[in-house]
Every structure is written in structure tokens, then in C-alpha cells.
Amino acid sequence: MAGSLIQEEICNVAICDLEKGEQLYILLEQHSMLNTEFKPQTTGTELAIALTPSQRTTEHHIKQLLAPVPFEVRFERRFMQRTPASVDPHRRLTKAIQAWLVDTKIEPSISEICREHRPKKWEKYDDLIILPETAFANESWAGVLRNVSLEDKTLLWKDVAESLYGTRLARQHPIANTVQRDSQTELLHGKDGWVEFTDHGVQFGLDVTRVMFSSGNVTERRRIGSISMEGETVVDAYAGVGYYTLHMAMRSGAKHVHACEINPHSITGLEWAIRENQLEHCITVHPGDNQLTLPTLYGKADRCHLGLLPSSKTVWEHAIRCLKPEGGWLHVHMNVAEQAIDEWVEQTRSTLEEMAQRNARQWNIEVEHVEKVKWYSPHVRHVVVDVLCSKSSIIDENRVK
Ligand SMILES: C[S@@+](CC[C@H](N)C(=O)[O-])C[C@H]1O[C@@H](n2cnc3c(N)ncnc32)[C@H](O)[C@@H]1O
């Protein structure tokens, strides 16, 4: 039967344990190394994922990028099945754009450039597709879009959304450099930017035109959610729409989470999710600037989560004072140059120690874990340190000196 012939081709693949497959898939996608033309393939307990054939995708390069991955990844060449053209979103998008360029009678030489500059990645929340800020923004696309009718433009956005299995379309713009980190996502097609989705079994809701969602922090949300916080009181100083707050309340088993947040649009999402996940009994929202809300929580917490980039340093001292007199955990996020990570870790530890001493907390302060979450820019990483502050009668003499 000719119709059922399976198309297989030899590919470079990355292989890992089946249960780590989703994590590897996301990482390869983030680094533009995922080849969606081929279906991921399971063999027993392993998953093989095809890699893009680009020059940059050498085994050495991939190993470097995946160095912080806490599980084993193997590289091989093997036959993989092609994703049928009709379901591969990249090919559907190319076709939709090509058809629109022809229907709109765009000159072939410009069409060629526009096709080349089609979006290569996007994110999908609910039925809303979010394109990167570079999408349809190069000179040729800008010229074409300036000169077509509103009706044609609407058709393009609708076709693009539908080719990517969505019904609404938006384009990212840089996060505003404001305290509230306002989203500047522009809605291209659809009536509003409210999205609802599930992340590791937790329901989230937010308006993407007003609030940012850091999809790149997926591994960190998973990690924080899998730390046991049974019976603990937790303070989340930068709660947003609940990226970590909800995971700590639902998956880590925290007894109570105090969620501090300044942006009213984020609070709308957070309160929606608290109701939706039925967490009213174990989350309290503290609206406003955490410089004012954290002092109301002094002495109450077993753990403080400080998830602001590039740095949360302005609340470190408050966080120390929020911990109970016997101490607890701090999760400190920061953007740090790759080469300076070790130095930063020690500086952070000693700064926290000085702050603790200034506040009459006689604690041993140790960095128990350093998590490299993702690359923020070519040489800068988003890093999280888990810091344990424990009351001890025996203070390390070297540190007291
Ligand atoms: C980076 S977002 C949170 C993101 C989330 N933790 C993550 O990593 O995906 C930072 C949040 O902190 C809030 N924020 C910033 N400064 C604040 C302040 N001084 N007081 C309370 N919330 C603040 C912002 O409104 C924003 O929702």
C-alpha cells in the first residue's frame, strides 16, 4: 500500500531516559536545536529526539549547552520517521505564508525574502500563539505590511495563528524596564490576551498583553515544586501570577504561602489561579511594594523565595528578618556572568551572613545548591542558590574571625 509507506531518514539524535524526555525536548527547543521534521521516537525506556542539521549543532556544541543538565544525554545517528507534512506546524506555517504572499500578489523577489524570514519559533498558551519580537519585523515584511489593506493583514494573522493550531496571535516586545516588569506583548489577532493553561498540574491564568510569563523557567518551577515544604510557612517576595507560589502551595505541600506582588494585573491572574486551584486556605496575597509588605511578615517564615531578575538584593535583609529566629531557607535568583558564578556564590553567602549578624541572627549560612536555570544572554546565566540558614551553637570559627 503506497499510502502507508513510512518515510525514514538518517538523522543526528540526542537520546535520554524516557522520563527526562520532556525536559530535553524543551531545552533543545530553547536552543533552536530541535528538528521538528522528525517525530521523537521511543525505544524501550529511552527517547530519541532529532537535532537540526545546522553547522552549529555539532556534538561538542550540544554537549557544552547541555552541560548543566542533571541527566545523561547520548548522541547517535539513526533512522527517524518524518512528521507528516500536514501536522508539522513549521511546514504548515510556511505553506500559509506562501499562499498569502501569492494571493496578495507580492512581487516574487520580495516574497522570497519574506518566506526566508518567516518565524522559526513561537510559544503557545491556550489557543494564543506568541511570536518573538523579530517576527514579521524585518525590512521586507515591514514594507509589505505597510502597503497591504487591513483586511489582508487580518487574513495573514488569522492564517498564521491557524497554521500553528491557534486562533489568536500576539507578538512579543521587550519586557518594560519598570518595577512591575510590564509585558508589552502586542495582540495581532483575537479579542483579548487572557490565557489559561496548566503547568505540571497547576492551573495558571494571565493576560499576556499586560503580564510577563517566563516560560524558560519551566525546569526551575519543576525543581521548586518537587522540594518538600511540608508544614512550612513560605514567603514569595515576587509572586507574579504565581509561577512559584502556586507550585509551592500545591506540589511542595507548604502549609501557607505569603505571596507579595506589586502589579495589579499580576494579582488578577494570581487570585484567579488561587480560586481555580482551590488554594484559598493556604495562600495570602499581599498587594503592594514588598519593601512595605515584607516587614509585616518578619519572624514568620521557614523559607523565602526571591525570584526577581536581574537581582533581588534589595530585599535580602527583609528576607532574613522574615525567617523565624531558628533560621530557614532562602532561594535567591540572580543573573550572573558564567565565569563569575563561583565568586558570586561566595559573595552572596558572606553578604547574607553579614546581614544576619547585623540583625542578631547567629546562624550558620551555607549554600546547599547552585542551580543554573537558563542562559539569559550569551555569557550570562540565570542562577538560583538554595541557602540554608541554621541556628547553631557551634559557629564556624573561621567565619567568625
Ligand atoms: C520576574 S517577575 C516574577 C517572575 C517569576 N518569579 C518568574 O521567575 O517567572 C517579577 C515580579 O515581581 C514583581 N515585583 C517587582 N518589584 C516588586 C516589589 N518591589 N514589590 C513587590 N513585587 C515586585 C513584578 O511585578 C513581577 O510580577
The ligand as a Tripos MOL2 file, in Angstrom:
@<TRIPOS>MOLECULE
LIG
   27    29     1     0     0
SMALL
NO_CHARGES

@<TRIPOS>ATOM
      1 C1         10.2310   38.3810   37.1690 C.3       1 LIG1
      2 S1          8.5970   38.5990   37.7060 S.3       1 LIG1
      3 C2          8.2660   37.1910   38.6100 C.3       1 LIG1
      4 C3          8.5490   36.1790   37.7990 C.3       1 LIG1
      5 C4          8.6160   34.8460   38.3930 C.3       1 LIG1
      6 N1          9.1610   34.8440   39.7140 N.3       1 LIG1
      7 C5          9.4090   34.0930   37.3710 C.2       1 LIG1
      8 O1         10.6400   33.9550   37.5500 O.co2     1 LIG1
      9 O2          8.8180   33.6810   36.3690 O.co2     1 LIG1
     10 C6          8.8410   39.6510   38.9990 C.3       1 LIG1
     11 C7          7.5630   40.0150   39.7020 C.3       1 LIG1
     12 O3          7.9410   40.7720   40.8280 O.3       1 LIG1
     13 C8          7.0790   41.8690   40.9420 C.3       1 LIG1
     14 N2          7.8020   42.9200   41.6690 N.ar      1 LIG1
     15 C9          8.8750   43.6360   41.2490 C.ar      1 LIG1
     16 N3          9.2680   44.5030   42.1880 N.ar      1 LIG1
     17 C10         8.4380   44.3380   43.2460 C.ar      1 LIG1
     18 C11         8.3370   44.9530   44.5210 C.ar      1 LIG1
     19 N4          9.1630   45.9120   44.8860 N.pl3     1 LIG1
     20 N5          7.3770   44.5310   45.3590 N.ar      1 LIG1
     21 C12         6.5290   43.5100   45.0050 C.ar      1 LIG1
     22 N6          6.5630   42.9020   43.7900 N.ar      1 LIG1
     23 C13         7.5110   43.3070   42.9290 C.ar      1 LIG1
     24 C14         6.7510   42.2490   39.4950 C.3       1 LIG1
     25 O4          5.5280   42.9480   39.4160 O.3       1 LIG1
     26 C15         6.6860   40.8860   38.8290 C.3       1 LIG1
     27 O5          5.3930   40.3390   38.8500 O.3       1 LIG1
@<TRIPOS>BOND
     1     1     2 1
     2     2     3 1
     3     2    10 1
     4     3     4 1
     5     4     5 1
     6     5     6 1
     7     5     7 1
     8     7     8 2
     9     7     9 1
    10    10    11 1
    11    11    12 1
    12    11    26 1
    13    12    13 1
    14    13    14 1
    15    13    24 1
    16    14    15 ar
    17    14    23 ar
    18    15    16 ar
    19    16    17 ar
    20    17    18 ar
    21    17    23 ar
    22    18    19 1
    23    18    20 ar
    24    20    21 ar
    25    21    22 ar
    26    22    23 ar
    27    24    25 1
    28    24    26 1
    29    26    27 1
@<TRIPOS>SUBSTRUCTURE
     1 LIG1         1 GROUP 0 **** ****
